[in-house]
Each structure stands twice: as C-alpha cells, then as structure tokens.
Amino acid sequence: MRNLLLWIQIAVSVLLVTAILLQQKGAGLGAAFGGSGQIYRSKRGVEKSLFIGTIILTILFVAIALFNLIIK
C-alpha cells in the first residue's frame, strides 16, 4: 500500500510541476525596469482550466503527503 501511495505521489508531483511551468507569468521583463506591467485581465479557456487544475493537484499532493505521514 505504501509503495503504491509513493508512486501516486511522484506522479502527482510531476503533473504539478508541469502545470506550474505551463502557466504564463503576469509581469514581463519590462516591469523589472520600471514599466508598470499591472494590466488586469481575467483567466479564460485553457488558462483558467490550467489554473484550477493546479489548485486541485496541489490539494491532492498535500492530502497524499499527509496520509502518507499518518500511515508511516
């Protein structure tokens, strides 16, 4: 059971890293040199799905880690 849980946690962590790296940054390089870069825009389509998926993967990762800690 513990080995299966560890493999699931590894898979979730790889998916979480991938989801985080696929997200776009809000401020570009121009904001580092004094540009405002504070443009408000809402998330739509794939960007919103990726954002929600990242939240779900984070909650799943923490839950698996806590469960793994409890059964250890």
HTML snippet that shows the backbone in 3Dmol.js (N, CA, C, O; Angstrom):
<script src="https://3Dmol.org/build/3Dmol-min.js"></script>
<div id="view" style="width:600px;height:400px;position:relative"></div>
<script>
const pdb = `
ATOM      1  N   MET A   1       0.824  -1.201   0.000  1.00  0.00           N
ATOM      2  CA  MET A   1       0.000   0.000   0.000  1.00  0.00           C
ATOM      3  C   MET A   1       0.867   1.262   0.000  1.00  0.00           C
ATOM      4  O   MET A   1       0.594   2.214  -0.731  1.00  0.00           O
ATOM      5  N   ARG A   2       1.928   1.255   0.841  1.00  0.00           N
ATOM      6  CA  ARG A   2       2.779   2.445   0.908  1.00  0.00           C
ATOM      7  C   ARG A   2       3.506   2.688  -0.405  1.00  0.00           C
ATOM      8  O   ARG A   2       3.664   3.835  -0.824  1.00  0.00           O
ATOM      9  N   ASN A   3       3.955   1.601  -1.069  1.00  0.00           N
ATOM     10  CA  ASN A   3       4.659   1.765  -2.344  1.00  0.00           C
ATOM     11  C   ASN A   3       3.740   2.368  -3.402  1.00  0.00           C
ATOM     12  O   ASN A   3       4.160   3.230  -4.174  1.00  0.00           O
ATOM     13  N   LEU A   4       2.508   1.925  -3.439  1.00  0.00           N
ATOM     14  CA  LEU A   4       1.539   2.472  -4.397  1.00  0.00           C
ATOM     15  C   LEU A   4       1.294   3.952  -4.108  1.00  0.00           C
ATOM     16  O   LEU A   4       1.211   4.770  -5.025  1.00  0.00           O
ATOM     17  N   LEU A   5       1.180   4.281  -2.831  1.00  0.00           N
ATOM     18  CA  LEU A   5       0.960   5.667  -2.445  1.00  0.00           C
ATOM     19  C   LEU A   5       2.151   6.547  -2.822  1.00  0.00           C
ATOM     20  O   LEU A   5       1.970   7.687  -3.248  1.00  0.00           O
ATOM     21  N   LEU A   6       3.351   6.027  -2.667  1.00  0.00           N
ATOM     22  CA  LEU A   6       4.545   6.786  -3.056  1.00  0.00           C
ATOM     23  C   LEU A   6       4.597   7.025  -4.559  1.00  0.00           C
ATOM     24  O   LEU A   6       4.951   8.116  -5.005  1.00  0.00           O
ATOM     25  N   TRP A   7       4.245   6.009  -5.342  1.00  0.00           N
ATOM     26  CA  TRP A   7       4.244   6.176  -6.798  1.00  0.00           C
ATOM     27  C   TRP A   7       3.175   7.166  -7.247  1.00  0.00           C
ATOM     28  O   TRP A   7       3.385   7.932  -8.188  1.00  0.00           O
ATOM     29  N   ILE A   8       2.028   7.147  -6.570  1.00  0.00           N
ATOM     30  CA  ILE A   8       0.975   8.105  -6.897  1.00  0.00           C
ATOM     31  C   ILE A   8       1.432   9.524  -6.551  1.00  0.00           C
ATOM     32  O   ILE A   8       1.162  10.465  -7.297  1.00  0.00           O
ATOM     33  N   GLN A   9       2.120   9.674  -5.426  1.00  0.00           N
ATOM     34  CA  GLN A   9       2.608  10.994  -5.034  1.00  0.00           C
ATOM     35  C   GLN A   9       3.664  11.499  -6.011  1.00  0.00           C
ATOM     36  O   GLN A   9       3.699  12.692  -6.312  1.00  0.00           O
ATOM     37  N   ILE A  10       4.518  10.623  -6.508  1.00  0.00           N
ATOM     38  CA  ILE A  10       5.513  11.021  -7.505  1.00  0.00           C
ATOM     39  C   ILE A  10       4.825  11.478  -8.793  1.00  0.00           C
ATOM     40  O   ILE A  10       5.207  12.488  -9.384  1.00  0.00           O
ATOM     41  N   ALA A  11       3.814  10.730  -9.220  1.00  0.00           N
ATOM     42  CA  ALA A  11       3.093  11.092 -10.449  1.00  0.00           C
ATOM     43  C   ALA A  11       2.381  12.433 -10.293  1.00  0.00           C
ATOM     44  O   ALA A  11       2.402  13.259 -11.205  1.00  0.00           O
ATOM     45  N   VAL A  12       1.748  12.652  -9.133  1.00  0.00           N
ATOM     46  CA  VAL A  12       1.055  13.915  -8.889  1.00  0.00           C
ATOM     47  C   VAL A  12       2.054  15.069  -8.841  1.00  0.00           C
ATOM     48  O   VAL A  12       1.769  16.159  -9.336  1.00  0.00           O
ATOM     49  N   SER A  13       3.228  14.830  -8.244  1.00  0.00           N
ATOM     50  CA  SER A  13       4.223  15.904  -8.169  1.00  0.00           C
ATOM     51  C   SER A  13       4.756  16.277  -9.552  1.00  0.00           C
ATOM     52  O   SER A  13       4.993  17.454  -9.823  1.00  0.00           O
ATOM     53  N   VAL A  14       4.945  15.300 -10.419  1.00  0.00           N
ATOM     54  CA  VAL A  14       5.394  15.593 -11.785  1.00  0.00           C
ATOM     55  C   VAL A  14       4.321  16.386 -12.536  1.00  0.00           C
ATOM     56  O   VAL A  14       4.635  17.339 -13.249  1.00  0.00           O
ATOM     57  N   LEU A  15       3.062  15.993 -12.373  1.00  0.00           N
ATOM     58  CA  LEU A  15       1.972  16.737 -13.012  1.00  0.00           C
ATOM     59  C   LEU A  15       1.860  18.153 -12.456  1.00  0.00           C
ATOM     60  O   LEU A  15       1.566  19.092 -13.196  1.00  0.00           O
ATOM     61  N   LEU A  16       2.093  18.305 -11.159  1.00  0.00           N
ATOM     62  CA  LEU A  16       2.024  19.627 -10.531  1.00  0.00           C
ATOM     63  C   LEU A  16       3.133  20.541 -11.039  1.00  0.00           C
ATOM     64  O   LEU A  16       2.886  21.711 -11.332  1.00  0.00           O
ATOM     65  N   VAL A  17       4.334  20.027 -11.144  1.00  0.00           N
ATOM     66  CA  VAL A  17       5.451  20.825 -11.673  1.00  0.00           C
ATOM     67  C   VAL A  17       5.176  21.227 -13.117  1.00  0.00           C
ATOM     68  O   VAL A  17       5.443  22.362 -13.509  1.00  0.00           O
ATOM     69  N   THR A  18       4.645  20.305 -13.901  1.00  0.00           N
ATOM     70  CA  THR A  18       4.323  20.592 -15.298  1.00  0.00           C
ATOM     71  C   THR A  18       3.249  21.678 -15.396  1.00  0.00           C
ATOM     72  O   THR A  18       3.359  22.593 -16.213  1.00  0.00           O
ATOM     73  N   ALA A  19       2.223  21.576 -14.572  1.00  0.00           N
ATOM     74  CA  ALA A  19       1.148  22.568 -14.603  1.00  0.00           C
ATOM     75  C   ALA A  19       1.653  23.946 -14.189  1.00  0.00           C
ATOM     76  O   ALA A  19       1.237  24.955 -14.759  1.00  0.00           O
ATOM     77  N   ILE A  20       2.542  23.995 -13.206  1.00  0.00           N
ATOM     78  CA  ILE A  20       3.083  25.280 -12.772  1.00  0.00           C
ATOM     79  C   ILE A  20       3.950  25.898 -13.864  1.00  0.00           C
ATOM     80  O   ILE A  20       3.878  27.102 -14.109  1.00  0.00           O
ATOM     81  N   LEU A  21       4.761  25.087 -14.513  1.00  0.00           N
ATOM     82  CA  LEU A  21       5.644  25.615 -15.551  1.00  0.00           C
ATOM     83  C   LEU A  21       4.898  26.037 -16.814  1.00  0.00           C
ATOM     84  O   LEU A  21       5.400  26.866 -17.574  1.00  0.00           O
ATOM     85  N   LEU A  22       3.713  25.485 -17.049  1.00  0.00           N
ATOM     86  CA  LEU A  22       2.942  25.850 -18.235  1.00  0.00           C
ATOM     87  C   LEU A  22       2.194  27.170 -18.078  1.00  0.00           C
ATOM     88  O   LEU A  22       1.750  27.749 -19.069  1.00  0.00           O
ATOM     89  N   GLN A  23       2.052  27.646 -16.861  1.00  0.00           N
ATOM     90  CA  GLN A  23       1.317  28.893 -16.652  1.00  0.00           C
ATOM     91  C   GLN A  23       2.142  30.084 -17.096  1.00  0.00           C
ATOM     92  O   GLN A  23       3.367  30.089 -16.979  1.00  0.00           O
ATOM     93  N   GLN A  24       1.448  31.103 -17.613  1.00  0.00           N
ATOM     94  CA  GLN A  24       2.115  32.309 -18.081  1.00  0.00           C
ATOM     95  C   GLN A  24       2.412  33.217 -16.906  1.00  0.00           C
ATOM     96  O   GLN A  24       1.671  33.254 -15.924  1.00  0.00           O
ATOM     97  N   LYS A  25       3.504  33.945 -17.021  1.00  0.00           N
ATOM     98  CA  LYS A  25       3.829  34.918 -15.979  1.00  0.00           C
ATOM     99  C   LYS A  25       3.025  36.182 -16.214  1.00  0.00           C
ATOM    100  O   LYS A  25       2.727  36.538 -17.355  1.00  0.00           O
ATOM    101  N   GLY A  26       2.671  36.866 -15.118  1.00  0.00           N
ATOM    102  CA  GLY A  26       1.869  38.080 -15.216  1.00  0.00           C
ATOM    103  C   GLY A  26       2.684  39.285 -15.634  1.00  0.00           C
ATOM    104  O   GLY A  26       2.193  40.119 -16.394  1.00  0.00           O
ATOM    105  N   ALA A  27       3.921  39.401 -15.157  1.00  0.00           N
ATOM    106  CA  ALA A  27       4.745  40.566 -15.464  1.00  0.00           C
ATOM    107  C   ALA A  27       5.934  40.145 -16.299  1.00  0.00           C
ATOM    108  O   ALA A  27       6.608  39.163 -15.987  1.00  0.00           O
ATOM    109  N   GLY A  28       6.186  40.878 -17.342  1.00  0.00           N
ATOM    110  CA  GLY A  28       7.313  40.579 -18.206  1.00  0.00           C
ATOM    111  C   GLY A  28       8.588  41.248 -17.724  1.00  0.00           C
ATOM    112  O   GLY A  28       8.656  41.740 -16.598  1.00  0.00           O
ATOM    113  N   LEU A  29       9.582  41.262 -18.572  1.00  0.00           N
ATOM    114  CA  LEU A  29      10.874  41.852 -18.225  1.00  0.00           C
ATOM    115  C   LEU A  29      10.777  43.370 -18.131  1.00  0.00           C
ATOM    116  O   LEU A  29      11.588  43.995 -17.448  1.00  0.00           O
ATOM    117  N   GLY A  30       9.810  43.966 -18.795  1.00  0.00           N
ATOM    118  CA  GLY A  30       9.645  45.419 -18.752  1.00  0.00           C
ATOM    119  C   GLY A  30       9.286  45.923 -17.367  1.00  0.00           C
ATOM    120  O   GLY A  30       9.618  47.056 -17.021  1.00  0.00           O
ATOM    121  N   ALA A  31       8.616  45.106 -16.570  1.00  0.00           N
ATOM    122  CA  ALA A  31       8.250  45.520 -15.213  1.00  0.00           C
ATOM    123  C   ALA A  31       9.473  45.614 -14.310  1.00  0.00           C
ATOM    124  O   ALA A  31       9.447  46.333 -13.311  1.00  0.00           O
ATOM    125  N   ALA A  32      10.538  44.902 -14.644  1.00  0.00           N
ATOM    126  CA  ALA A  32      11.751  44.950 -13.821  1.00  0.00           C
ATOM    127  C   ALA A  32      12.487  46.271 -13.991  1.00  0.00           C
ATOM    128  O   ALA A  32      13.245  46.671 -13.108  1.00  0.00           O
ATOM    129  N   PHE A  33      12.278  46.953 -15.112  1.00  0.00           N
ATOM    130  CA  PHE A  33      12.978  48.206 -15.385  1.00  0.00           C
ATOM    131  C   PHE A  33      12.079  49.421 -15.241  1.00  0.00           C
ATOM    132  O   PHE A  33      12.344  50.461 -15.845  1.00  0.00           O
ATOM    133  N   GLY A  34      11.022  49.306 -14.452  1.00  0.00           N
ATOM    134  CA  GLY A  34      10.190  50.461 -14.167  1.00  0.00           C
ATOM    135  C   GLY A  34       8.873  50.499 -14.905  1.00  0.00           C
ATOM    136  O   GLY A  34       8.038  51.354 -14.610  1.00  0.00           O
ATOM    137  N   GLY A  35       8.655  49.616 -15.846  1.00  0.00           N
ATOM    138  CA  GLY A  35       7.360  49.575 -16.514  1.00  0.00           C
ATOM    139  C   GLY A  35       6.309  49.057 -15.555  1.00  0.00           C
ATOM    140  O   GLY A  35       6.608  48.247 -14.678  1.00  0.00           O
ATOM    141  N   SER A  36       5.096  49.512 -15.714  1.00  0.00           N
ATOM    142  CA  SER A  36       4.083  49.144 -14.726  1.00  0.00           C
ATOM    143  C   SER A  36       3.737  47.657 -14.807  1.00  0.00           C
ATOM    144  O   SER A  36       3.801  46.962 -13.793  1.00  0.00           O
ATOM    145  N   GLY A  37       3.380  47.163 -15.968  1.00  0.00           N
ATOM    146  CA  GLY A  37       3.056  45.753 -16.126  1.00  0.00           C
ATOM    147  C   GLY A  37       1.857  45.307 -15.299  1.00  0.00           C
ATOM    148  O   GLY A  37       1.662  44.104 -15.122  1.00  0.00           O
ATOM    149  N   GLN A  38       1.061  46.216 -14.794  1.00  0.00           N
ATOM    150  CA  GLN A  38      -0.076  45.890 -13.946  1.00  0.00           C
ATOM    151  C   GLN A  38      -1.371  45.921 -14.754  1.00  0.00           C
ATOM    152  O   GLN A  38      -2.267  46.715 -14.471  1.00  0.00           O
ATOM    153  N   ILE A  39      -1.459  45.085 -15.720  1.00  0.00           N
ATOM    154  CA  ILE A  39      -2.652  45.024 -16.564  1.00  0.00           C
ATOM    155  C   ILE A  39      -3.563  43.943 -16.004  1.00  0.00           C
ATOM    156  O   ILE A  39      -3.158  42.789 -15.865  1.00  0.00           O
ATOM    157  N   TYR A  40      -4.803  44.324 -15.682  1.00  0.00           N
ATOM    158  CA  TYR A  40      -5.759  43.368 -15.145  1.00  0.00           C
ATOM    159  C   TYR A  40      -6.425  42.639 -16.299  1.00  0.00           C
ATOM    160  O   TYR A  40      -6.938  43.257 -17.231  1.00  0.00           O
ATOM    161  N   ARG A  41      -6.409  41.332 -16.222  1.00  0.00           N
ATOM    162  CA  ARG A  41      -7.147  40.542 -17.191  1.00  0.00           C
ATOM    163  C   ARG A  41      -7.615  39.264 -16.523  1.00  0.00           C
ATOM    164  O   ARG A  41      -6.948  38.735 -15.635  1.00  0.00           O
ATOM    165  N   SER A  42      -8.742  38.783 -16.946  1.00  0.00           N
ATOM    166  CA  SER A  42      -9.298  37.580 -16.334  1.00  0.00           C
ATOM    167  C   SER A  42      -8.818  36.345 -17.085  1.00  0.00           C
ATOM    168  O   SER A  42      -8.482  36.399 -18.268  1.00  0.00           O
ATOM    169  N   LYS A  43      -8.797  35.252 -16.375  1.00  0.00           N
ATOM    170  CA  LYS A  43      -8.381  33.980 -16.978  1.00  0.00           C
ATOM    171  C   LYS A  43      -9.567  33.394 -17.745  1.00  0.00           C
ATOM    172  O   LYS A  43     -10.698  33.397 -17.261  1.00  0.00           O
ATOM    173  N   ARG A  44      -9.289  32.899 -18.936  1.00  0.00           N
ATOM    174  CA  ARG A  44     -10.340  32.316 -19.761  1.00  0.00           C
ATOM    175  C   ARG A  44      -9.826  31.066 -20.436  1.00  0.00           C
ATOM    176  O   ARG A  44      -8.629  30.938 -20.693  1.00  0.00           O
ATOM    177  N   GLY A  45     -10.702  30.170 -20.717  1.00  0.00           N
ATOM    178  CA  GLY A  45     -10.405  28.984 -21.507  1.00  0.00           C
ATOM    179  C   GLY A  45      -9.383  28.062 -20.873  1.00  0.00           C
ATOM    180  O   GLY A  45      -9.528  27.650 -19.722  1.00  0.00           O
ATOM    181  N   VAL A  46      -8.344  27.739 -21.639  1.00  0.00           N
ATOM    182  CA  VAL A  46      -7.321  26.793 -21.207  1.00  0.00           C
ATOM    183  C   VAL A  46      -6.554  27.333 -20.003  1.00  0.00           C
ATOM    184  O   VAL A  46      -6.170  26.571 -19.115  1.00  0.00           O
ATOM    185  N   GLU A  47      -6.334  28.642 -19.974  1.00  0.00           N
ATOM    186  CA  GLU A  47      -5.596  29.245 -18.860  1.00  0.00           C
ATOM    187  C   GLU A  47      -6.348  29.056 -17.540  1.00  0.00           C
ATOM    188  O   GLU A  47      -5.733  28.787 -16.509  1.00  0.00           O
ATOM    189  N   LYS A  48      -7.669  29.197 -17.572  1.00  0.00           N
ATOM    190  CA  LYS A  48      -8.471  29.006 -16.366  1.00  0.00           C
ATOM    191  C   LYS A  48      -8.494  27.539 -15.962  1.00  0.00           C
ATOM    192  O   LYS A  48      -8.410  27.222 -14.776  1.00  0.00           O
ATOM    193  N   SER A  49      -8.606  26.649 -16.928  1.00  0.00           N
ATOM    194  CA  SER A  49      -8.595  25.219 -16.630  1.00  0.00           C
ATOM    195  C   SER A  49      -7.263  24.789 -16.035  1.00  0.00           C
ATOM    196  O   SER A  49      -7.231  23.971 -15.115  1.00  0.00           O
ATOM    197  N   LEU A  50      -6.173  25.326 -16.545  1.00  0.00           N
ATOM    198  CA  LEU A  50      -4.848  25.013 -16.017  1.00  0.00           C
ATOM    199  C   LEU A  50      -4.691  25.547 -14.598  1.00  0.00           C
ATOM    200  O   LEU A  50      -4.076  24.894 -13.754  1.00  0.00           O
ATOM    201  N   PHE A  51      -5.239  26.722 -14.330  1.00  0.00           N
ATOM    202  CA  PHE A  51      -5.188  27.320 -13.001  1.00  0.00           C
ATOM    203  C   PHE A  51      -5.958  26.467 -11.988  1.00  0.00           C
ATOM    204  O   PHE A  51      -5.457  26.185 -10.900  1.00  0.00           O
ATOM    205  N   ILE A  52      -7.165  26.064 -12.347  1.00  0.00           N
ATOM    206  CA  ILE A  52      -7.982  25.234 -11.461  1.00  0.00           C
ATOM    207  C   ILE A  52      -7.346  23.859 -11.287  1.00  0.00           C
ATOM    208  O   ILE A  52      -7.351  23.306 -10.188  1.00  0.00           O
ATOM    209  N   GLY A  53      -6.802  23.311 -12.359  1.00  0.00           N
ATOM    210  CA  GLY A  53      -6.114  22.020 -12.269  1.00  0.00           C
ATOM    211  C   GLY A  53      -4.902  22.069 -11.350  1.00  0.00           C
ATOM    212  O   GLY A  53      -4.617  21.105 -10.639  1.00  0.00           O
ATOM    213  N   THR A  54      -4.188  23.193 -11.364  1.00  0.00           N
ATOM    214  CA  THR A  54      -3.038  23.364 -10.473  1.00  0.00           C
ATOM    215  C   THR A  54      -3.473  23.377  -9.013  1.00  0.00           C
ATOM    216  O   THR A  54      -2.807  22.793  -8.158  1.00  0.00           O
ATOM    217  N   ILE A  55      -4.577  24.034  -8.731  1.00  0.00           N
ATOM    218  CA  ILE A  55      -5.102  24.063  -7.368  1.00  0.00           C
ATOM    219  C   ILE A  55      -5.515  22.661  -6.922  1.00  0.00           C
ATOM    220  O   ILE A  55      -5.218  22.253  -5.800  1.00  0.00           O
ATOM    221  N   ILE A  56      -6.189  21.934  -7.788  1.00  0.00           N
ATOM    222  CA  ILE A  56      -6.630  20.577  -7.460  1.00  0.00           C
ATOM    223  C   ILE A  56      -5.428  19.663  -7.236  1.00  0.00           C
ATOM    224  O   ILE A  56      -5.418  18.872  -6.292  1.00  0.00           O
ATOM    225  N   LEU A  57      -4.416  19.766  -8.094  1.00  0.00           N
ATOM    226  CA  LEU A  57      -3.219  18.940  -7.927  1.00  0.00           C
ATOM    227  C   LEU A  57      -2.474  19.277  -6.641  1.00  0.00           C
ATOM    228  O   LEU A  57      -1.914  18.389  -5.998  1.00  0.00           O
ATOM    229  N   THR A  58      -2.464  20.553  -6.263  1.00  0.00           N
ATOM    230  CA  THR A  58      -1.807  20.951  -5.018  1.00  0.00           C
ATOM    231  C   THR A  58      -2.522  20.358  -3.809  1.00  0.00           C
ATOM    232  O   THR A  58      -1.879  19.828  -2.903  1.00  0.00           O
ATOM    233  N   ILE A  59      -3.843  20.445  -3.796  1.00  0.00           N
ATOM    234  CA  ILE A  59      -4.619  19.874  -2.696  1.00  0.00           C
ATOM    235  C   ILE A  59      -4.431  18.368  -2.638  1.00  0.00           C
ATOM    236  O   ILE A  59      -4.291  17.802  -1.554  1.00  0.00           O
ATOM    237  N   LEU A  60      -4.426  17.716  -3.788  1.00  0.00           N
ATOM    238  CA  LEU A  60      -4.226  16.271  -3.855  1.00  0.00           C
ATOM    239  C   LEU A  60      -2.836  15.881  -3.355  1.00  0.00           C
ATOM    240  O   LEU A  60      -2.686  14.895  -2.634  1.00  0.00           O
ATOM    241  N   PHE A  61      -1.822  16.656  -3.739  1.00  0.00           N
ATOM    242  CA  PHE A  61      -0.460  16.373  -3.309  1.00  0.00           C
ATOM    243  C   PHE A  61      -0.318  16.490  -1.789  1.00  0.00           C
ATOM    244  O   PHE A  61       0.294  15.633  -1.151  1.00  0.00           O
ATOM    245  N   VAL A  62      -0.882  17.550  -1.216  1.00  0.00           N
ATOM    246  CA  VAL A  62      -0.804  17.743   0.240  1.00  0.00           C
ATOM    247  C   VAL A  62      -1.583  16.647   0.972  1.00  0.00           C
ATOM    248  O   VAL A  62      -1.130  16.154   2.005  1.00  0.00           O
ATOM    249  N   ALA A  63      -2.742  16.263   0.449  1.00  0.00           N
ATOM    250  CA  ALA A  63      -3.538  15.214   1.078  1.00  0.00           C
ATOM    251  C   ALA A  63      -2.802  13.878   1.059  1.00  0.00           C
ATOM    252  O   ALA A  63      -2.804  13.154   2.055  1.00  0.00           O
ATOM    253  N   ILE A  64      -2.178  13.549  -0.061  1.00  0.00           N
ATOM    254  CA  ILE A  64      -1.425  12.299  -0.150  1.00  0.00           C
ATOM    255  C   ILE A  64      -0.220  12.331   0.787  1.00  0.00           C
ATOM    256  O   ILE A  64       0.098  11.329   1.428  1.00  0.00           O
ATOM    257  N   ALA A  65       0.452  13.482   0.867  1.00  0.00           N
ATOM    258  CA  ALA A  65       1.608  13.600   1.758  1.00  0.00           C
ATOM    259  C   ALA A  65       1.194  13.425   3.215  1.00  0.00           C
ATOM    260  O   ALA A  65       1.877  12.738   3.973  1.00  0.00           O
ATOM    261  N   LEU A  66       0.081  14.041   3.613  1.00  0.00           N
ATOM    262  CA  LEU A  66      -0.388  13.891   4.990  1.00  0.00           C
ATOM    263  C   LEU A  66      -0.835  12.460   5.276  1.00  0.00           C
ATOM    264  O   LEU A  66      -0.553  11.924   6.348  1.00  0.00           O
ATOM    265  N   PHE A  67      -1.521  11.847   4.335  1.00  0.00           N
ATOM    266  CA  PHE A  67      -1.951  10.466   4.506  1.00  0.00           C
ATOM    267  C   PHE A  67      -0.752   9.533   4.600  1.00  0.00           C
ATOM    268  O   PHE A  67      -0.752   8.590   5.391  1.00  0.00           O
ATOM    269  N   ASN A  68       0.268   9.799   3.791  1.00  0.00           N
ATOM    270  CA  ASN A  68       1.482   9.004   3.827  1.00  0.00           C
ATOM    271  C   ASN A  68       2.189   9.167   5.176  1.00  0.00           C
ATOM    272  O   ASN A  68       2.778   8.214   5.688  1.00  0.00           O
ATOM    273  N   LEU A  69       2.131  10.352   5.739  1.00  0.00           N
ATOM    274  CA  LEU A  69       2.736  10.620   7.045  1.00  0.00           C
ATOM    275  C   LEU A  69       1.973   9.898   8.156  1.00  0.00           C
ATOM    276  O   LEU A  69       2.577   9.408   9.109  1.00  0.00           O
ATOM    277  N   ILE A  70       0.671   9.834   8.034  1.00  0.00           N
ATOM    278  CA  ILE A  70      -0.151   9.190   9.060  1.00  0.00           C
ATOM    279  C   ILE A  70       0.057   7.675   9.078  1.00  0.00           C
ATOM    280  O   ILE A  70       0.157   7.077  10.150  1.00  0.00           O
ATOM    281  N   ILE A  71       0.123   7.050   7.898  1.00  0.00           N
ATOM    282  CA  ILE A  71       0.241   5.584   7.868  1.00  0.00           C
ATOM    283  C   ILE A  71       1.682   5.106   8.065  1.00  0.00           C
ATOM    284  O   ILE A  71       1.916   3.903   8.187  1.00  0.00           O
ATOM    285  N   LYS A  72       2.623   6.002   8.098  1.00  0.00           N
ATOM    286  CA  LYS A  72       4.017   5.623   8.232  1.00  0.00           C
ATOM    287  C   LYS A  72       4.361   5.127   9.589  1.00  0.00           C
ATOM    288  O   LYS A  72       5.512   4.771   9.843  1.00  0.00           O
TER     289      LYS A  72
END
`;
const viewer = $3Dmol.createViewer("view");
viewer.addModel(pdb, "pdb");
viewer.setStyle({}, {cartoon: {color: "spectrum"}});
viewer.zoomTo();
viewer.render();
</script>
